[in-house]
Amino acid sequence: MSFTVDPAILRQISAVIREAVAEDWIQEFEIGADTSFNDDLDLESIEFVTIAAGLQQHFGVQVDLIGWLSTKAFDELIALRVGNIAEFVANSLVAGRRQS
């Protein structure tokens, strides 16, 4: 899968994921746009909530990850990759600037 993502957004998302997981192995794990939340990271739902809070804290309230995730079908959630989140963040920031 190919993603067009802002490297700065990807770095911030990676930092938020590392903080949310808070386990030793994640510090050395290479997180990229193609990293799967299900297959590679095996995240719990509470970790998604922590990631969502961290993204809102850094990028602002227009980045409503939980709201966006709630629109996804189960198979879309299983296939979710870091690049999908990065694209969502970038689109949310552009939409937020248009509303300002």
N, C-alpha and C positions, 0 to 999 in steps of 0.2 A: 504494500500500500504506500502511496506517495502523498506526503503532506507538504504544503507550503506554509511554513511557520516562521515567525519572528524568533530568532535565536535568544533574544532577551526574555521573551515570554516563556520559551521552553526552559531556559535556565531557572526562572522563577518558579515555574510549575514543578520542576525537579526538586528544587529546594523545599517547597511546600510538601511534596510527597515524602521526602526524606524526614522532615520534621514530624509528619503525621504518623509514619510507620514507626519511627523511633526505635529501630532495632539495628544491631551492629551490621548485619549483612547489607542493608540498604545503602550504607555510607559508601561502599565500594562498588555497588551495582551500577552499571552504566544505564542511565535512563535517557532514552531518545524518543523521537516522535513515533517510532514503530513499537515502542514498549507497550505490551498488552497489560491492562489492569487485571485481567482474569488469569491469563496463562503465566505471565512473567512476575507480576507483583502479588497476586493472590490476596487482594485487599478485602477487608471486612467492611460492612456498610458503615460502621462508626468511623472508619478511617476516611471514607468518602465525605462524611460530614465534616471531619476535621480539615480535609483538603479544601472543601467548599468554603469554610470559614477563613482559612488562610488566604485563599484567592481573593475573597471579598475584602479582607483586611488590606491586602497589597494593592489590588486593582480598583476597588470601589464596589459599591452596592449594585452597579449595573451588571456585574458578573455573578449572576444567580445560577450557580452550578446545580444546586438541588432542584430548582425549578426546571432547568433544561433537562436534567436526567429524568425527571418525572414524565417527560414527553416521549421518552424512548421505550421501544418494545423490548421485551426480555432478551431477544437475540441480539439486538443492537447494544444492550448493556454488556452482554457477554463478550462481544467483539470490540468493545471500547478500547481505544489506544490513547496514549498521551497526546499524540498529534491531533486527535479529535477535540480534546480539551483545549489545546493551544489554539486551534482554529476558532472554537467557541469563544475563548477569551478575547482573541483579536477582533472577532465580529462584534462582540458585546461592547468593546471599547470604541469601535467605530460608530456603532449605533448610539452610544452614550454621548459622543462628541456631536452627532447630528442633532440630538435633542437639546443640547446646551445652548 
